[in-house]
Amino acid sequence: MNPDPVTVLIRQWQADWSLAATHPAPISDVVAVEEPLEIRVGDRSVAVVMRTPGHDRELAAGFLLTEGVIRNADDILDIVLCRDQADGASGNVVNALLAPSASLDLGRLTRHVFSSSSCGVCGKATLDAVLQAFPPALDGPAFDPARLVELPARLRASQPVFATTGGLHACALFAPTGELELVREDVGRHNALDKVLGRAVLDRRLPLRGHGLLLSGRVSFELVQKALAAGIPLIAGIGAPSSLAIACAERGRQTLIGFLRAERLNVYTGIERLAREMDGGNGSSCGSASRYREPAPRQ
């Protein structure tokens, strides 16, 4: 459960405000909560991430999965919330206890000790560490474009804190039918994804070969890499993908979709996973190739 937004006082500029007028009166606004979370493995600090408090065990599990420290739930004995901490850190420290099958290799960690909530890739230590070897995605199910274009509205309806603050990213795991099975919000889009994947780790659902991943914003390289670590074959972003994200998805044999809207979507890689027609269960067609398009070539 994410914490309640924080109320602050602001002065709001409007188009009819002039320099000659008095300053606008303070009004109340709400902002999303952001606090640091220290992730420890066997009592050893490995990272500090800035995140929205809540689902911290999931965040830690997802982080360890996508950093290559663990491969599945069997590698984790427990993830403990450390509440008795000095200097106001109570509730902002988690300690992962690994099974003998997993070992901590600090050289494999791709982040420095501190990582901001806005961008996980900014803290990458070396390029070799970034390009971790995850197996390519398997074929998986077909996805109906007519169902995919309905996802942004469903995601927005599942973002209560964003509706209040406008300050959170979201990630969702969805079925080929278009059902959102798991949604997480966070000030950091990488954290939101780690929480989704961490929940899947703890529920022993890996690999996620039969699901797609929905991202509320742009699609970066690291988000594609994280999805590949969980075996997710299709990634759909409401925003634009980066060139490196496209290259990573192509190498990982993943379907990458960007600019997902109610009336269209762009397919950058793996168009073969999009069904031209799918049986909706009553023998009728519920989608067609005309509902999606490949990105137009640049001039």
LOLUMPA-831739 format. One record per residue (C-alpha): residue in three letters; x negated, y negated, z negated. Coordinates in steps of 0.5 Angstrom, whole numbers, padded with zeros to 4 digits, always signed. Last residue first. Layout:
% residues N
ALAXYZ ...
% end
This chain:
% residues 299
GLN-0026-0022+0087 ARG-0025-0017+0082 PRO-0021-0011+0083 ALA-0014-0010+0081 PRO-0013-0006+0075 GLU-0009+0000+0076 ARG-0002+0000+0075 TYR+0004+0002+0071 ARG+0012+0003+0072 SER+0011+0005+0079 ALA+0009+0011+0077 SER+0015+0013+0074 GLY+0018+0015+0068 CYS+0024+0018+0064 SER+0026+0023+0069 SER+0033+0027+0068 GLY+0033+0034+0066 ASN+0036+0033+0059 GLY+0029+0034+0055 GLY+0026+0028+0057 ASP+0023+0031+0063 MET+0017+0027+0065 GLU+0015+0024+0072 ARG+0009+0021+0074 ALA+0005+0023+0068 LEU-0001+0019+0066 ARG-0007+0024+0064 GLU-0010+0023+0071 ILE-0011+0016+0070 GLY-0017+0017+0066 THR-0020+0010+0066 TYR-0018+0003+0067 VAL-0011+0004+0067 ASN-0007-0003+0066 LEU+0000-0004+0063 ARG+0006-0007+0065 GLU+0013-0009+0063 ALA+0013-0009+0056 ARG+0006-0010+0056 LEU+0000-0006+0055 PHE-0006-0011+0057 GLY-0011-0005+0057 ILE-0011+0003+0058 LEU-0017+0007+0057 THR-0016+0015+0058 GLN-0022+0019+0055 ARG-0027+0023+0059 GLY-0032+0021+0054 ARG-0037+0018+0059 GLU-0031+0014+0062 ALA-0029+0012+0055 CYS-0036+0009+0054 ALA-0036+0006+0060 ILE-0030+0002+0059 ALA-0031+0000+0052 LEU-0038-0003+0055 SER-0034-0007+0060 SER-0030-0010+0054 PRO-0022-0008+0054 ALA-0017-0013+0054 GLY-0011-0014+0049 ILE-0005-0009+0047 GLY-0010-0003+0047 ALA-0008+0004+0049 ILE-0013+0009+0048 LEU-0012+0016+0050 PRO-0016+0023+0049 ILE-0017+0022+0041 GLY-0022+0027+0039 ALA-0023+0024+0032 ALA-0030+0022+0034 LEU-0028+0020+0041 ALA-0023+0015+0037 LYS-0029+0012+0033 GLN-0033+0011+0040 VAL-0027+0008+0043 LEU-0026+0003+0037 GLU-0034+0002+0038 PHE-0034+0000+0045 SER-0029-0006+0044 VAL-0021-0006+0046 ARG-0017-0012+0045 GLY-0012-0013+0040 SER-0006-0009+0037 LEU-0009-0002+0038 LEU-0005+0004+0040 LEU-0008+0011+0039 GLY-0006+0017+0043 HIS-0004+0024+0040 GLY-0005+0031+0042 ARG-0012+0032+0041 LEU-0013+0029+0034 PRO-0018+0034+0032 LEU-0017+0033+0026 ARG-0011+0034+0022 ARG-0014+0036+0016 ASP-0009+0031+0012 LEU-0015+0028+0009 VAL-0019+0027+0016 ALA-0012+0025+0019 ARG-0012+0019+0013 GLY-0019+0017+0015 LEU-0017+0017+0022 VAL-0012+0012+0021 LYS-0016+0008+0015 ASP-0022+0008+0020 LEU-0018+0005+0025 ALA-0015-0001+0021 ASN-0022-0002+0018 HIS-0025-0003+0025 ARG-0019-0008+0026 GLY-0021-0012+0020 VAL-0016-0016+0017 ASP-0012-0009+0016 GLU-0006-0006+0018 ARG-0005+0002+0018 VAL+0001+0006+0022 LEU+0002+0013+0023 GLU+0007+0017+0027 LEU+0009+0012+0032 GLU+0014+0016+0036 GLY+0012+0015+0044 THR+0014+0022+0046 PRO+0007+0023+0047 ALA+0006+0022+0040 PHE+0003+0016+0037 LEU-0003+0014+0032 ALA-0003+0007+0030 CYS-0008+0001+0029 ALA-0006-0006+0026 HIS-0010-0012+0026 LEU-0008-0017+0020 GLY-0007-0025+0020 GLY+0000-0027+0022 THR+0002-0028+0015 THR+0009-0025+0014 ALA+0010-0021+0020 PHE+0003-0019+0020 VAL+0004-0016+0013 PRO+0011-0012+0015 GLN+0007-0009+0021 SER+0012-0003+0023 ALA+0016-0008+0028 ARG+0010-0010+0031 LEU+0008-0003+0033 ARG+0015-0001+0036 ALA+0015-0007+0040 PRO+0008-0006+0043 LEU+0010+0002+0044 GLU+0015+0001+0049 VAL+0010+0000+0055 LEU+0007+0007+0053 ARG+0014+0011+0054 ALA+0015+0009+0061 PRO+0008+0010+0062 ASP+0009+0018+0060 PHE+0003+0021+0057 ALA+0001+0028+0059 PRO-0002+0032+0054 GLY-0009+0034+0052 ASP-0015+0034+0057 LEU-0021+0035+0052 ALA-0024+0029+0050 PRO-0032+0029+0051 PRO-0036+0032+0045 PHE-0039+0026+0040 ALA-0047+0024+0041 GLN-0048+0018+0038 LEU-0050+0012+0042 VAL-0049+0007+0036 ALA-0055+0010+0033 ASP-0060+0010+0039 LEU-0058+0002+0040 THR-0061+0001+0033 ALA-0058-0002+0027 LYS-0051-0004+0028 GLY-0048-0009+0024 CYS-0044-0013+0030 VAL-0041-0007+0032 GLY-0036-0007+0026 CYS-0033-0014+0028 SER-0028-0018+0024 SER-0028-0015+0017 SER-0036-0016+0016 SER-0041-0010+0015 PHE-0046-0011+0010 VAL-0051-0005+0009 HIS-0053-0004+0016 ARG-0049+0000+0020 THR-0050+0006+0025 LEU-0052+0011+0019 ARG-0055+0016+0022 GLY-0062+0014+0019 LEU-0059+0014+0012 ASP-0058+0022+0013 LEU-0053+0024+0008 SER-0052+0032+0008 ALA-0045+0035+0009 SER-0044+0043+0008 PRO-0046+0042+0001 ALA-0040+0038+0000 LEU-0040+0031-0001 LEU-0038+0027-0006 ALA-0035+0020-0004 ASN-0035+0014-0009 VAL-0031+0008-0008 VAL-0032+0001-0010 ASN-0027-0005-0010 GLY-0022-0003-0015 SER-0027-0006-0021 ALA-0032-0011-0017 GLY-0030-0017-0022 ASP-0038-0017-0024 ALA-0038-0010-0028 GLN-0034-0004-0025 ASP-0029+0001-0029 ARG-0025+0002-0023 CYS-0029+0007-0019 LEU-0024+0010-0014 VAL-0026+0017-0012 ILE-0027+0021-0006 ASP-0027+0028-0007 LEU-0031+0035-0004 ILE-0031+0032+0003 ASP-0035+0036+0008 ASP-0029+0041+0009 ALA-0024+0035+0011 ASN-0028+0034+0018 ARG-0034+0032+0021 ILE-0038+0028+0016 VAL-0044+0023+0016 GLY-0043+0022+0023 GLU-0041+0015+0023 THR-0034+0016+0025 LEU-0033+0021+0020 LEU-0036+0017+0014 PHE-0032+0011+0016 GLY-0025+0015+0017 ALA-0026+0018+0010 ALA-0028+0011+0007 LEU-0022+0008+0010 GLU-0017+0013+0008 ARG-0020+0013+0001 ASP-0019+0005+0001 HIS-0012+0006+0003 GLY-0011-0001+0000 PRO-0015-0008+0000 THR-0015-0011+0006 ARG-0022-0011+0008 MET-0030-0013+0008 VAL-0034-0007+0009 VAL-0040-0006+0004 ALA-0044+0000+0006 VAL-0049+0006+0004 SER-0049+0005-0004 ARG-0051+0012-0007 ASP-0047+0015-0012 GLY-0046+0021-0008 VAL-0044+0017-0002 ARG-0042+0010-0004 ILE-0038+0005+0000 GLU-0037-0002-0003 LEU-0031-0005-0001 PRO-0031-0013-0001 GLU-0024-0017-0001 GLU-0019-0020+0004 VAL-0012-0021+0003 ALA-0007-0024+0008 VAL-0005-0031+0008 VAL+0001-0035+0006 ASP+0003-0042+0007 SER+0006-0047+0002 ILE+0007-0054+0004 PRO+0002-0060+0003 ALA+0005-0067+0005 PRO+0003-0070+0012 HIS-0003-0075+0012 THR+0000-0082+0012 ALA+0002-0084+0019 ALA-0003-0089+0023 LEU-0007-0083+0026 SER-0001-0080+0029 TRP+0004-0074+0028 ASP+0009-0072+0033 ALA+0005-0066+0036 GLN+0005-0063+0029 TRP-0001-0062+0024 GLN+0001-0058+0018 ARG-0003-0059+0011 ILE-0004-0053+0007 LEU-0002-0050+0000 VAL-0004-0043-0001 THR+0000-0036-0003 VAL-0003-0030-0002 PRO+0000-0024+0001 ASP+0002-0018-0003 PRO-0003-0012-0003 ASN-0003-0007+0002 MET+0000+0000+0000 
% end
